[in-house]
Amino acid sequence: MDHSFINKLTALIITSLIVVIGLVLLKTAELPEVTYPTSEGQGVTVYDHLH
């Protein structure tokens, strides 16, 4: 086995894991429509605040 191939495969697996975990965290944060007051006074959802 070539070491560079193993390194690329490991990096790909780690990157995909990070992406999946990030998507799951986004989904769980998106499910409860949590609103909290901002300095302007109107409620802003957590999802809107992230973008």
C-alpha distance matrix in Angstrom:
0.0 3.8 6.3 8.9 7.6 7.5 10.8 12.3 11.8 13.4 16.1 16.8 17.3 19.5 21.4 22.2 23.3 25.6 27.0 27.7 29.4 31.4 32.6 33.6 35.5 37.2 38.3 39.7 41.5 42.9 44.2 47.2 49.2 49.9 52.5 53.7 56.3 55.3 57.5 59.1 60.1 58.5 55.8 52.2 49.5 46.3 44.3 46.5 46.2 42.4 42.7
3.8 0.0 3.8 5.6 5.4 6.5 8.9 10.2 10.9 12.6 14.5 15.6 16.9 18.7 20.2 21.4 22.9 24.7 26.1 27.3 28.9 30.6 31.9 33.3 35.0 36.5 37.8 39.4 40.9 42.2 43.9 46.8 48.5 49.2 51.5 52.6 55.0 53.8 55.9 57.4 58.6 57.1 54.6 51.0 48.4 45.2 43.2 45.2 44.8 41.0 41.0
6.3 3.8 0.0 3.8 5.4 5.1 6.2 8.6 9.8 10.5 12.3 14.2 15.4 16.5 18.2 20.0 21.1 22.6 24.3 25.8 27.0 28.6 30.3 31.6 33.0 34.6 36.2 37.6 38.9 40.5 42.3 44.9 46.7 47.1 49.4 50.2 52.6 51.3 53.3 54.9 56.2 54.9 52.4 48.8 46.3 43.1 41.3 43.2 42.6 38.8 39.0
8.9 5.6 3.8 0.0 3.8 5.4 5.0 6.1 8.5 9.8 10.5 12.2 14.2 15.3 16.3 18.2 19.9 21.0 22.4 24.2 25.7 26.8 28.5 30.2 31.5 32.8 34.6 36.2 37.3 38.7 40.7 43.4 44.9 45.3 47.5 48.4 50.6 49.2 51.0 52.5 54.0 52.6 50.2 46.6 44.2 41.1 39.1 40.8 40.2 36.4 36.4
7.6 5.4 5.4 3.8 0.0 3.8 5.4 5.1 6.1 8.6 9.9 10.5 12.3 14.3 15.3 16.5 18.3 20.0 21.0 22.5 24.3 25.7 26.9 28.6 30.2 31.5 32.9 34.7 36.1 37.2 39.0 42.0 43.6 44.3 46.6 47.7 50.1 48.9 51.0 52.4 53.6 52.0 49.5 45.9 43.3 40.2 38.1 40.0 39.7 35.9 35.9
7.5 6.5 5.1 5.4 3.8 0.0 3.8 5.5 5.1 6.1 8.6 9.8 10.5 12.2 14.1 15.3 16.5 18.4 20.0 21.0 22.5 24.3 25.8 27.0 28.5 30.2 31.6 33.0 34.5 36.0 37.6 40.4 42.2 42.8 45.3 46.3 48.9 47.8 50.0 51.6 52.7 51.1 48.5 44.9 42.3 39.0 37.1 39.3 38.9 35.0 35.4
10.8 8.9 6.2 5.0 5.4 3.8 0.0 3.8 5.4 5.1 6.1 8.6 9.9 10.6 12.1 14.2 15.3 16.5 18.3 20.0 21.1 22.5 24.4 25.8 27.0 28.6 30.3 31.7 32.9 34.4 36.4 39.0 40.6 41.0 43.2 44.1 46.5 45.2 47.2 48.9 50.1 48.7 46.2 42.7 40.2 36.9 35.1 37.1 36.4 32.6 33.0
12.3 10.2 8.6 6.1 5.1 5.5 3.8 0.0 3.8 5.5 5.1 6.1 8.6 9.9 10.4 12.2 14.2 15.3 16.4 18.2 19.9 21.0 22.4 24.3 25.7 26.8 28.5 30.3 31.4 32.7 34.7 37.5 39.0 39.5 41.7 42.8 45.1 43.8 45.9 47.3 48.6 47.0 44.5 40.9 38.4 35.3 33.2 35.1 34.7 30.9 30.9
11.8 10.9 9.8 8.5 6.1 5.1 5.4 3.8 0.0 3.8 5.5 5.1 6.2 8.6 9.9 10.6 12.3 14.3 15.4 16.5 18.3 19.9 21.1 22.5 24.3 25.7 27.0 28.6 30.2 31.4 33.1 36.0 37.7 38.5 41.0 42.2 44.8 43.8 46.1 47.5 48.5 46.8 44.1 40.6 37.8 34.7 32.6 34.8 34.6 30.8 31.0
13.4 12.6 10.5 9.8 8.6 6.1 5.1 5.5 3.8 0.0 3.8 5.4 5.1 6.2 8.5 9.9 10.6 12.4 14.3 15.4 16.5 18.3 20.0 21.1 22.5 24.3 25.8 27.1 28.5 30.1 31.8 34.5 36.3 36.8 39.3 40.3 43.0 42.0 44.3 45.9 46.9 45.3 42.6 39.1 36.4 33.1 31.4 33.7 33.1 29.4 30.0
16.1 14.5 12.3 10.5 9.9 8.6 6.1 5.1 5.5 3.8 0.0 3.8 5.5 5.1 6.0 8.5 9.8 10.6 12.3 14.2 15.3 16.4 18.3 20.0 21.1 22.5 24.4 25.8 26.9 28.4 30.4 33.0 34.6 34.9 37.2 38.1 40.5 39.4 41.5 43.0 44.2 42.7 40.1 36.6 34.1 30.8 29.0 31.0 30.4 26.6 27.0
16.8 15.6 14.2 12.2 10.5 9.8 8.6 6.1 5.1 5.4 3.8 0.0 3.8 5.5 5.1 6.1 8.5 9.9 10.6 12.2 14.2 15.3 16.5 18.3 19.9 21.0 22.5 24.4 25.7 26.8 28.7 31.6 33.1 33.8 36.2 37.5 40.0 38.9 41.3 42.6 43.6 41.8 39.2 35.6 32.9 29.9 27.7 29.8 29.6 25.8 25.9
17.3 16.9 15.4 14.2 12.3 10.5 9.9 8.6 6.2 5.1 5.5 3.8 0.0 3.8 5.5 5.2 6.1 8.7 9.9 10.5 12.2 14.2 15.4 16.4 18.3 19.9 21.1 22.5 24.2 25.6 27.1 29.9 31.8 32.6 35.2 36.6 39.3 38.6 41.2 42.6 43.3 41.5 38.6 35.2 32.3 29.1 27.2 29.7 29.5 25.7 26.4
19.5 18.7 16.5 15.3 14.3 12.2 10.6 9.9 8.6 6.2 5.1 5.5 3.8 0.0 3.8 5.5 5.1 6.2 8.7 9.9 10.6 12.3 14.3 15.4 16.5 18.3 20.0 21.1 22.4 24.2 26.0 28.5 30.3 30.7 33.2 34.2 36.9 36.1 38.4 40.1 40.9 39.3 36.5 33.1 30.3 27.0 25.4 27.8 27.2 23.5 24.4
21.4 20.2 18.2 16.3 15.3 14.1 12.1 10.4 9.9 8.5 6.0 5.1 5.5 3.8 0.0 3.8 5.4 5.1 6.3 8.7 9.9 10.6 12.4 14.3 15.4 16.5 18.5 20.1 21.0 22.4 24.6 27.2 28.6 29.1 31.4 32.5 35.0 34.0 36.3 37.7 38.7 37.0 34.4 30.8 28.2 25.0 23.1 25.2 24.8 21.0 21.5
22.2 21.4 20.0 18.2 16.5 15.3 14.2 12.2 10.6 9.9 8.5 6.1 5.2 5.5 3.8 0.0 3.8 5.4 5.0 6.1 8.5 9.7 10.5 12.3 14.2 15.2 16.5 18.4 19.8 20.8 22.6 25.6 27.2 28.1 30.6 32.1 34.8 34.2 36.8 38.0 38.7 36.7 33.9 30.4 27.4 24.5 22.2 24.7 24.8 21.0 21.5
23.3 22.9 21.1 19.9 18.3 16.5 15.3 14.2 12.3 10.6 9.8 8.5 6.1 5.1 5.4 3.8 0.0 3.8 5.4 5.1 6.1 8.5 9.9 10.6 12.2 14.1 15.3 16.5 18.2 19.7 21.2 23.9 25.9 26.6 29.3 30.7 33.6 33.2 35.9 37.4 37.8 36.0 33.0 29.6 26.6 23.4 21.7 24.5 24.3 20.6 21.8
25.6 24.7 22.6 21.0 20.0 18.4 16.5 15.3 14.3 12.4 10.6 9.9 8.7 6.2 5.1 5.4 3.8 0.0 3.8 5.5 5.2 6.0 8.6 9.9 10.5 12.2 14.2 15.4 16.3 18.1 20.1 22.5 24.2 24.5 26.9 28.0 30.7 30.1 32.6 34.2 34.8 33.2 30.3 26.9 24.1 20.8 19.2 21.8 21.2 17.5 18.7
27.0 26.1 24.3 22.4 21.0 20.0 18.3 16.4 15.4 14.3 12.3 10.6 9.9 8.7 6.3 5.0 5.4 3.8 0.0 3.8 5.5 5.1 6.2 8.6 9.9 10.5 12.3 14.3 15.3 16.3 18.4 21.2 22.6 23.3 25.7 27.2 29.8 29.2 31.8 33.0 33.6 31.7 28.9 25.3 22.5 19.5 17.3 19.7 19.7 16.0 16.7
27.7 27.3 25.8 24.2 22.5 21.0 20.0 18.2 16.5 15.4 14.2 12.2 10.5 9.9 8.7 6.1 5.1 5.5 3.8 0.0 3.8 5.4 5.1 6.2 8.6 9.8 10.6 12.3 14.2 15.1 16.6 19.6 21.4 22.5 25.3 27.1 30.1 29.9 32.8 34.0 34.2 32.0 29.0 25.6 22.4 19.5 17.4 20.4 20.7 17.3 18.3
29.4 28.9 27.0 25.7 24.3 22.5 21.1 19.9 18.3 16.5 15.3 14.2 12.2 10.6 9.9 8.5 6.1 5.2 5.5 3.8 0.0 3.8 5.5 5.1 6.2 8.6 9.9 10.6 12.2 14.0 15.5 18.0 20.1 20.6 23.4 24.9 28.0 27.9 30.8 32.3 32.4 30.5 27.3 24.1 21.0 17.8 16.4 19.5 19.3 15.9 17.7
31.4 30.6 28.6 26.8 25.7 24.3 22.5 21.0 19.9 18.3 16.4 15.3 14.2 12.3 10.6 9.7 8.5 6.0 5.1 5.4 3.8 0.0 3.8 5.5 5.1 6.2 8.7 10.0 10.5 12.1 14.4 16.8 18.2 18.6 21.1 22.4 25.3 24.9 27.7 29.0 29.4 27.5 24.5 21.2 18.2 15.0 13.3 16.2 15.9 12.4 14.0
32.6 31.9 30.3 28.5 26.9 25.8 24.4 22.4 21.1 20.0 18.3 16.5 15.4 14.3 12.4 10.5 9.9 8.6 6.2 5.1 5.5 3.8 0.0 3.8 5.4 5.0 6.2 8.7 9.8 10.3 12.3 15.3 16.7 17.9 20.5 22.4 25.4 25.2 28.3 29.2 29.4 27.1 24.0 20.6 17.4 14.7 12.4 15.4 16.0 12.8 13.9
33.6 33.3 31.6 30.2 28.6 27.0 25.8 24.3 22.5 21.1 20.0 18.3 16.4 15.4 14.3 12.3 10.6 9.9 8.6 6.2 5.1 5.5 3.8 0.0 3.8 5.4 5.1 6.2 8.5 9.7 10.7 13.6 15.7 16.8 19.9 22.0 25.3 25.6 28.9 30.0 29.7 27.4 24.1 21.1 17.6 14.8 13.2 16.7 17.2 14.4 16.2
35.5 35.0 33.0 31.5 30.2 28.5 27.0 25.7 24.3 22.5 21.1 19.9 18.3 16.5 15.4 14.2 12.2 10.5 9.9 8.6 6.2 5.1 5.4 3.8 0.0 3.8 5.5 5.2 6.1 8.4 10.1 12.1 14.1 14.4 17.3 19.0 22.2 22.5 25.7 27.0 26.8 24.8 21.5 18.5 15.2 12.0 11.1 14.6 14.4 11.8 14.2
37.2 36.5 34.6 32.8 31.5 30.2 28.6 26.8 25.7 24.3 22.5 21.0 19.9 18.3 16.5 15.2 14.1 12.2 10.5 9.8 8.6 6.2 5.0 5.4 3.8 0.0 3.8 5.6 5.1 6.0 8.7 11.0 12.1 12.9 15.5 17.5 20.5 20.6 23.8 24.8 24.6 22.4 19.2 16.0 12.6 9.8 8.0 11.4 11.9 9.2 11.1
38.3 37.8 36.2 34.6 32.9 31.6 30.3 28.5 27.0 25.8 24.4 22.5 21.1 20.0 18.5 16.5 15.3 14.2 12.3 10.6 9.9 8.7 6.2 5.1 5.5 3.8 0.0 3.8 5.4 4.9 6.2 9.4 11.1 12.8 15.8 18.4 21.6 22.3 25.8 26.5 25.9 23.3 19.9 17.0 13.3 11.3 9.4 13.0 14.2 12.2 13.8
39.7 39.4 37.6 36.2 34.7 33.0 31.7 30.3 28.6 27.1 25.8 24.4 22.5 21.1 20.1 18.4 16.5 15.4 14.3 12.3 10.6 10.0 8.7 6.2 5.2 5.6 3.8 0.0 3.8 5.4 5.4 7.5 10.2 11.2 14.7 17.0 20.5 21.6 25.2 26.2 25.3 23.0 19.3 16.9 13.2 10.9 10.3 14.1 14.7 13.1 15.6
41.5 40.9 38.9 37.3 36.1 34.5 32.9 31.4 30.2 28.5 26.9 25.7 24.2 22.4 21.0 19.8 18.2 16.3 15.3 14.2 12.2 10.5 9.8 8.5 6.1 5.1 5.4 3.8 0.0 3.8 5.7 6.6 8.2 8.4 11.5 13.6 17.0 17.9 21.4 22.5 21.7 19.5 16.0 13.4 9.9 7.2 7.1 10.9 11.1 9.9 12.7
42.9 42.2 40.5 38.7 37.2 36.0 34.4 32.7 31.4 30.1 28.4 26.8 25.6 24.2 22.4 20.8 19.7 18.1 16.3 15.1 14.0 12.1 10.3 9.7 8.4 6.0 4.9 5.4 3.8 0.0 3.8 5.8 6.4 8.2 11.0 13.8 17.1 18.0 21.7 22.1 21.2 18.5 15.1 12.4 8.6 7.2 5.8 9.4 10.9 10.1 12.0
44.2 43.9 42.3 40.7 39.0 37.6 36.4 34.7 33.1 31.8 30.4 28.7 27.1 26.0 24.6 22.6 21.2 20.1 18.4 16.6 15.5 14.4 12.3 10.7 10.1 8.7 6.2 5.4 5.7 3.8 0.0 3.8 6.0 8.6 11.9 15.1 18.5 20.1 23.9 24.3 22.9 20.1 16.5 14.5 10.8 10.0 9.3 12.7 14.3 13.9 15.8
47.2 46.8 44.9 43.4 42.0 40.4 39.0 37.5 36.0 34.5 33.0 31.6 29.9 28.5 27.2 25.6 23.9 22.5 21.2 19.6 18.0 16.8 15.3 13.6 12.1 11.0 9.4 7.5 6.6 5.8 3.8 0.0 3.8 5.5 9.1 12.2 15.8 17.9 21.7 22.2 20.4 17.9 14.1 12.8 9.4 9.1 9.8 12.8 13.9 14.3 16.7
49.2 48.5 46.7 44.9 43.6 42.2 40.6 39.0 37.7 36.3 34.6 33.1 31.8 30.3 28.6 27.2 25.9 24.2 22.6 21.4 20.1 18.2 16.7 15.7 14.1 12.1 11.1 10.2 8.2 6.4 6.0 3.8 0.0 3.8 6.3 9.9 13.2 15.2 19.0 19.1 17.3 14.4 10.8 9.5 6.3 7.3 8.2 10.3 11.8 13.0 14.9
49.9 49.2 47.1 45.3 44.3 42.8 41.0 39.5 38.5 36.8 34.9 33.8 32.6 30.7 29.1 28.1 26.6 24.5 23.3 22.5 20.6 18.6 17.9 16.8 14.4 12.9 12.8 11.2 8.4 8.2 8.6 5.5 3.8 0.0 3.8 6.7 10.3 12.5 16.3 16.9 15.0 12.8 9.0 8.1 5.5 6.0 8.5 10.3 10.6 12.3 14.9
52.5 51.5 49.4 47.5 46.6 45.3 43.2 41.7 41.0 39.3 37.2 36.2 35.2 33.2 31.4 30.6 29.3 26.9 25.7 25.3 23.4 21.1 20.5 19.9 17.3 15.5 15.8 14.7 11.5 11.0 11.9 9.1 6.3 3.8 0.0 3.8 6.9 9.3 13.0 13.4 11.3 9.1 5.3 5.3 4.5 6.6 9.4 9.7 9.8 12.6 14.7
53.7 52.6 50.2 48.4 47.7 46.3 44.1 42.8 42.2 40.3 38.1 37.5 36.6 34.2 32.5 32.1 30.7 28.0 27.2 27.1 24.9 22.4 22.4 22.0 19.0 17.5 18.4 17.0 13.6 13.8 15.1 12.2 9.9 6.7 3.8 0.0 3.8 6.5 10.0 11.1 9.1 8.1 5.1 5.8 6.9 8.0 11.4 11.2 10.1 13.1 15.5
56.3 55.0 52.6 50.6 50.1 48.9 46.5 45.1 44.8 43.0 40.5 40.0 39.3 36.9 35.0 34.8 33.6 30.7 29.8 30.1 28.0 25.3 25.4 25.3 22.2 20.5 21.6 20.5 17.0 17.1 18.5 15.8 13.2 10.3 6.9 3.8 0.0 3.8 6.8 7.7 5.5 5.6 4.5 6.5 9.2 10.7 13.8 12.6 11.3 14.8 16.6
55.3 53.8 51.3 49.2 48.9 47.8 45.2 43.8 43.8 42.0 39.4 38.9 38.6 36.1 34.0 34.2 33.2 30.1 29.2 29.9 27.9 24.9 25.2 25.6 22.5 20.6 22.3 21.6 17.9 18.0 20.1 17.9 15.2 12.5 9.3 6.5 3.8 0.0 3.8 5.3 5.2 6.1 6.3 6.8 10.0 11.0 13.7 11.9 9.9 13.5 14.9
57.5 55.9 53.3 51.0 51.0 50.0 47.2 45.9 46.1 44.3 41.5 41.3 41.2 38.4 36.3 36.8 35.9 32.6 31.8 32.8 30.8 27.7 28.3 28.9 25.7 23.8 25.8 25.2 21.4 21.7 23.9 21.7 19.0 16.3 13.0 10.0 6.8 3.8 0.0 3.8 5.4 8.0 9.5 10.3 13.6 14.5 17.1 14.9 12.7 16.1 17.2
59.1 57.4 54.9 52.5 52.4 51.6 48.9 47.3 47.5 45.9 43.0 42.6 42.6 40.1 37.7 38.0 37.4 34.2 33.0 34.0 32.3 29.0 29.2 30.0 27.0 24.8 26.5 26.2 22.5 22.1 24.3 22.2 19.1 16.9 13.4 11.1 7.7 5.3 3.8 0.0 3.8 6.0 8.8 9.9 13.6 15.4 17.4 14.6 13.3 17.0 17.4
60.1 58.6 56.2 54.0 53.6 52.7 50.1 48.6 48.5 46.9 44.2 43.6 43.3 40.9 38.7 38.7 37.8 34.8 33.6 34.2 32.4 29.4 29.4 29.7 26.8 24.6 25.9 25.3 21.7 21.2 22.9 20.4 17.3 15.0 11.3 9.1 5.5 5.2 5.4 3.8 0.0 3.8 6.6 9.1 12.7 14.9 17.2 15.0 14.0 17.8 18.7
58.5 57.1 54.9 52.6 52.0 51.1 48.7 47.0 46.8 45.3 42.7 41.8 41.5 39.3 37.0 36.7 36.0 33.2 31.7 32.0 30.5 27.5 27.1 27.4 24.8 22.4 23.3 23.0 19.5 18.5 20.1 17.9 14.4 12.8 9.1 8.1 5.6 6.1 8.0 6.0 3.8 0.0 3.8 6.4 10.0 12.8 14.7 12.4 12.3 16.1 16.8
55.8 54.6 52.4 50.2 49.5 48.5 46.2 44.5 44.1 42.6 40.1 39.2 38.6 36.5 34.4 33.9 33.0 30.3 28.9 29.0 27.3 24.5 24.0 24.1 21.5 19.2 19.9 19.3 16.0 15.1 16.5 14.1 10.8 9.0 5.3 5.1 4.5 6.3 9.5 8.8 6.6 3.8 0.0 3.8 6.7 9.6 11.8 10.3 10.3 14.0 15.1
52.2 51.0 48.8 46.6 45.9 44.9 42.7 40.9 40.6 39.1 36.6 35.6 35.2 33.1 30.8 30.4 29.6 26.9 25.3 25.6 24.1 21.2 20.6 21.1 18.5 16.0 17.0 16.9 13.4 12.4 14.5 12.8 9.5 8.1 5.3 5.8 6.5 6.8 10.3 9.9 9.1 6.4 3.8 0.0 3.8 6.5 8.3 6.6 6.7 10.3 11.4
49.5 48.4 46.3 44.2 43.3 42.3 40.2 38.4 37.8 36.4 34.1 32.9 32.3 30.3 28.2 27.4 26.6 24.1 22.5 22.4 21.0 18.2 17.4 17.6 15.2 12.6 13.3 13.2 9.9 8.6 10.8 9.4 6.3 5.5 4.5 6.9 9.2 10.0 13.6 13.6 12.7 10.0 6.7 3.8 0.0 3.8 5.4 5.3 6.3 8.9 10.5
46.3 45.2 43.1 41.1 40.2 39.0 36.9 35.3 34.7 33.1 30.8 29.9 29.1 27.0 25.0 24.5 23.4 20.8 19.5 19.5 17.8 15.0 14.7 14.8 12.0 9.8 11.3 10.9 7.2 7.2 10.0 9.1 7.3 6.0 6.6 8.0 10.7 11.0 14.5 15.4 14.9 12.8 9.6 6.5 3.8 0.0 3.8 5.5 5.0 6.3 9.1
44.3 43.2 41.3 39.1 38.1 37.1 35.1 33.2 32.6 31.4 29.0 27.7 27.2 25.4 23.1 22.2 21.7 19.2 17.3 17.4 16.4 13.3 12.4 13.2 11.1 8.0 9.4 10.3 7.1 5.8 9.3 9.8 8.2 8.5 9.4 11.4 13.8 13.7 17.1 17.4 17.2 14.7 11.8 8.3 5.4 3.8 0.0 3.8 5.4 5.3 6.9
46.5 45.2 43.2 40.8 40.0 39.3 37.1 35.1 34.8 33.7 31.0 29.8 29.7 27.8 25.2 24.7 24.5 21.8 19.7 20.4 19.5 16.2 15.4 16.7 14.6 11.4 13.0 14.1 10.9 9.4 12.7 12.8 10.3 10.3 9.7 11.2 12.6 11.9 14.9 14.6 15.0 12.4 10.3 6.6 5.3 5.5 3.8 0.0 3.8 5.5 5.5
46.2 44.8 42.6 40.2 39.7 38.9 36.4 34.7 34.6 33.1 30.4 29.6 29.5 27.2 24.8 24.8 24.3 21.2 19.7 20.7 19.3 15.9 16.0 17.2 14.4 11.9 14.2 14.7 11.1 10.9 14.3 13.9 11.8 10.6 9.8 10.1 11.3 9.9 12.7 13.3 14.0 12.3 10.3 6.7 6.3 5.0 5.4 3.8 0.0 3.8 5.5
42.4 41.0 38.8 36.4 35.9 35.0 32.6 30.9 30.8 29.4 26.6 25.8 25.7 23.5 21.0 21.0 20.6 17.5 16.0 17.3 15.9 12.4 12.8 14.4 11.8 9.2 12.2 13.1 9.9 10.1 13.9 14.3 13.0 12.3 12.6 13.1 14.8 13.5 16.1 17.0 17.8 16.1 14.0 10.3 8.9 6.3 5.3 5.5 3.8 0.0 3.8
42.7 41.0 39.0 36.4 35.9 35.4 33.0 30.9 31.0 30.0 27.0 25.9 26.4 24.4 21.5 21.5 21.8 18.7 16.7 18.3 17.7 14.0 13.9 16.2 14.2 11.1 13.8 15.6 12.7 12.0 15.8 16.7 14.9 14.9 14.7 15.5 16.6 14.9 17.2 17.4 18.7 16.8 15.1 11.4 10.5 9.1 6.9 5.5 5.5 3.8 0.0
